[in-house]
Amino acid sequence: DPATIESPSLRPCCRLETAAVFDLKWAQHRHHRRDALALYVARSDGIISLWNVTTEQKKCADGEAYTHEMKVLTDVDTGSPATFVEITGADTSSSIVTCHSNGQCSLVSVSEDGSMAVTGSWKAHDFETWTAASAWKSGRPWMVWTGGDDCTLKGWDTRTECSTSTFKCNKADIFSAGVTAIRFSEPGSPCGDCCVAVGSYDEGLSIWDS
């Protein structure tokens, strides 16, 4: 049974207690410390936290070893359990979009020093909002697509207050179950940067042209 096989070379480098973690993303840039990786964490208590992860190489009797340390740089309370976090840029001052169990989405600004603030929120879906994707790699960070438990795919322009979606595809159109995954194609790919892959709980996978 592979589940019973022990791997002495594979182990957690460090572990800290926190609220339940629903999603996490490595930041595209480094905050506060240039020698540290930055990690966004979406938690069940509604807190979005930004962690600094540092690695130090040390010599020991058996050779070289690495030690890791995690520290919370900053956090922000979004007010509802956060189920997903999506990065919308690689600049030192950018933003992230978070999804929530009450159907809301939040836009969180991130400053160069890592401080965060909720700059907007809106009702994206009738039930839980499960996923989000931004077209920031193609120079359109304001273009955000979301999917939820209400069998709906929606588009948003975060330059506005998001009082209405830019488009809506619901159960009657194509989905018979919740939308679970969205991903924009990479710039320079054979299909360009306008292809969007969408997965849903109805065992369907579709490609869209944004």
DAQUI-V759132 format. One record per residue. SS is DSSP state (h for helix, s for strand, l for the rest). BURIAL is # if it has 9 or more other C-alpha atoms within 8 Angstrom, else .. Layout:
BEGIN
SS,BURIAL ; SS,BURIAL
END
This chain:
BEGIN
l,. ; h,. ; h,. ; h,. ; l,. ; l,. ; l,. ; l,. ; l,. ; l,. ; l,. ; l,. ; l,. ; l,. ; l,. ; l,. ; l,. ; l,. ; l,. ; l,. ; s,# ; s,# ; s,# ; s,# ; s,# ; s,. ; l,# ; l,. ; l,# ; l,# ; l,# ; l,. ; l,. ; l,. ; l,. ; s,# ; s,# ; s,# ; s,# ; s,# ; s,# ; s,# ; s,# ; l,# ; l,# ; l,# ; s,# ; s,# ; s,# ; s,# ; s,# ; s,# ; s,# ; s,# ; s,# ; s,. ; s,. ; s,. ; s,. ; s,. ; l,. ; l,. ; s,. ; s,. ; s,. ; s,. ; s,# ; s,# ; s,. ; s,# ; s,. ; s,# ; s,# ; s,# ; s,# ; s,# ; s,. ; l,# ; l,. ; l,# ; l,# ; s,# ; s,# ; s,# ; s,# ; s,# ; s,# ; l,# ; l,# ; l,# ; l,. ; l,# ; l,. ; s,# ; s,# ; s,# ; s,# ; s,# ; s,# ; s,# ; l,# ; l,# ; l,# ; s,# ; s,# ; s,# ; s,# ; s,# ; s,# ; s,# ; l,# ; l,# ; l,. ; l,# ; l,# ; s,# ; s,. ; s,# ; s,. ; s,. ; s,# ; s,# ; s,. ; l,# ; l,# ; l,# ; l,# ; l,# ; s,# ; s,# ; s,# ; s,# ; s,# ; s,# ; s,# ; h,# ; h,# ; h,# ; l,. ; s,# ; s,# ; s,# ; s,# ; s,# ; s,# ; s,# ; s,# ; s,# ; l,# ; l,# ; l,# ; l,# ; s,# ; s,# ; s,# ; s,# ; s,# ; l,# ; l,. ; l,. ; l,. ; l,# ; l,. ; l,. ; l,# ; l,. ; s,. ; s,# ; s,# ; l,# ; l,# ; l,. ; l,. ; l,. ; l,# ; l,. ; l,# ; l,# ; s,# ; s,# ; s,# ; s,# ; s,. ; s,# ; l,# ; l,# ; l,. ; l,. ; l,. ; l,. ; l,. ; l,# ; l,# ; l,# ; s,# ; s,# ; s,# ; s,# ; s,# ; s,# ; l,# ; l,. ; l,. ; l,. ; s,. ; s,. ; s,. ; s,. ; s,. ; l,.
END
